[in-house]
Amino acid sequence: MTETSILTNENDASTAFSRQSKIFDQIYSANTIINYKRARVRQHVLGHLAPGSHILELNSGTGEDAIFFAQEGHQVHATDISTGMQQVLKQKTASYRNRISQEICSFTQLDRLKNKGPFDHIFSNFGGLNCTGELEKVLQSFDLLLKPEGKVTMVIIPKFCLWETLLVFKGKFKTAFRRFFSNKGRTAHIEGTYFKCWYYHPSFVIKTMQQSYKVLGVEGLCTIVPPSYLEGFAEKYPRTYKFLKAKEDKLKDKWPWVYIGDYFIISLEKK
């Protein structure tokens, strides 16, 4: 991609999420499966955080995770390219000023951060990093921001999702196969704005970072539990949801489940 097309796509994504920022929490906070996903991600991250860690959060959204980690005793520098999201975050985190700072910055331009840390942990949740076709560049920029033995946790949307592929049996062919042919990006649509997203296999992240990082763990997320966009599933089928949740919690880091979820969680440590 050219520099111009990268900036255009980022501006479009920023506009889309700024438009959604005022209703973002209203849309998603009551979703049972989204709350399950958040709990899974937070449990994973907490397993790699030392007490009183300094966290750089990318695509921090409305600050839900920043507040959680601040309540756990950590310092969070919450960054996002969306001005709307940053405005909502500022309002929500007014009582956490001593633990949460914020800055508008694209994760493709982390060299321009005013607060360069160094940080103990870099964290990106729920596919924010899928909004760039320059993920390699982003990953390579972490070195200068992390302390020695610093850690990174990312939640990324992969190229294959079992549940999504099964939609072919409902005749939703475009949705079922949208991740397979995404090398040039697939168009996303939020609040009347279009922008491109890309999908990545865990091996891409590992290969890109293998010279300077070791893998701490990889988990599939929403592999057996259905994706959150199957709205109302947990409420309509509570016993089935409970069963699937127990199975996923047991098999989350096992083959093939680690590779076929709606997301994967990956943590690495700087050598």
C-alpha positions, 0 to 999 in steps of 0.5 A: 500500500502507498503512504497515501492509501494507508493514511486514507484508510486510517482516517476512514477507520477513525471516522467510523469509530468516532461516529460509533463512539457515543453508542459503542458501550450501549451496543456491546456492554450487555452482550453476554459473549462479548463479556465472556471474550473480555474476561478471557482476554483479561485473564490471559493478560493478567497471567503475564503482568507483574504488579504495578506494570506500565501498559501501552494500550493500542486501539483503546476504544472507550476505555473499558480495558484501561479502567479494568487494568487501572483498578488492578493497580496498573498504569495505562497509557491508552492510545487510539486514532479515533478522536471520538473514542478518546473523548468518551474515554476521557469522560469515563476515566476522569476518576482514574487520572493518576493511573490512566493517561491518553494520547491520540496516535495511530499504531502505525506511527508509534514513533510519534508517541509523546509518551514513549515509556518504556513500557512493561506491556503492550496490549491491543484488544479485539482486532484493532490491529486488523485495521492495517495492512502494515501489521509487520511495521507495527510489530517491528516498532514495539522494540523501542517502546518496551523494557527488556523482557517486556511483553506484548499481548494482541487479540487479532482476527485470523484468516479462518473462523469455523463458526463463520465458515459454517454460515455457508449452510445458511447461504451466506457465501460472502460472509463465510469466505470473506477471510480467505481472500483478504490479502488485499484487504476486505471492506468493513462498514461501520456507521456509514463509513467504509474502510479496509481490514486484513486478517492474519494467521498466528504464524505471521506474528510469530515469524515477524517477531521471532528474532527479538521475542519468544512466544508465551502463549496462543489461545483461540477465542470464540472457537467453540463458543459462537462469535458475539455477532450471533446475537442472543445465542447465550440467552436463547440457549443458556445450557448449550452456551454453558456447555460450549463455554466449558469446552472452549475454556478447556481446549482454548490452547489446543490444536486445532482450536487455537487456530480456528476461532473468531480471534486468537490471543497471542502473548510474546516476551522481548528477549 
